[in-house]
Amino acid sequence: EFALSPASITVPVGGSIDISNNGTMVHNVAVTDTDLKTADLASGESATLDVSSLEPGTYEVYCAIAGHKEAGMVATLEVK
């Protein structure tokens, strides 16, 4: 329930990430230190996170629901 999979995500410059909530609770995905975030997704819902504004580099992505990041919902995003 409290994990982002895969733990390491690679996207090309100008790309996006397809997000699916396979858990039972509401989750979202945000990029640390940016305004990029999906809407809150109920179980079974999906969204696309547009990361085309990010420069090449490594970023942290996480669930911004209170307590979820601390519970382990963190992954690495590499834009290249």
N, C-alpha and C positions, 0 to 999 in steps of 0.2 A: 504493500500500500504506500509506503513512504520511501520511494526510490524513483529516480529518473533513469530510464533505460532507452538507449545505451548510456553508460556513464561518460562516454566520450563521443562527441558529435562533430563531424567535419562537414562544412558546407562551402561551396565556392563563393567568391566575392560576388555580391549581387543576388545571393540566393535566399532561400527561406527554409523553414523547418516545419514539417507536418507533425502536429501534436495530437495524440489520442490519449484520453483518460481511460485506462484499463482498470482503475481502482474502483472502490465503492464510495469514496468521499469526493467532494468538490476539490479540484486542483486547478492550477494555472501554471504557466511558465513565463518567467521574466529573465531579462539579462541584467546582471549587476551593473550599477552605475550608468544605466541608460533609462529611457522612458519606454523601452520595448517590453511589452507584456501581452499575453493572450487574455481574453475574457476568462472569467471563472467557468470551468467546464465541469458539468455533472458527469457522473459515471456513464461511459459509453459515448460521450460527445467528443468531437474533434475540432481542430482549428489549425490555421496556418499562421506561423509567426514569421513575418517579413523581417529579415535581418540584412536587407540590401544596403542599409545605411551604415553598416559597420565596416570599418577599415580592416584589412588583413590583420590577424592576431589571434590571441587566445583570450577567451572570455569565460566567466562563470554564468551558468544558467541555474535557476532554482524555482521552487514553488513559493510564491509570495503570500500564501495563506498563512496566517499566524501559527508559528510552531512547526510548520512542515519542513522548512529549510533545516531547522535544528534537528529534526527527526531523520534527516538523511536525504532529503529531496534536492540534491545538488549534482550538477554534471559540468563537464568542461566542453566548451564550444570553441572549435578552431575554424576561423574564416581564412580561406587561402585560395 
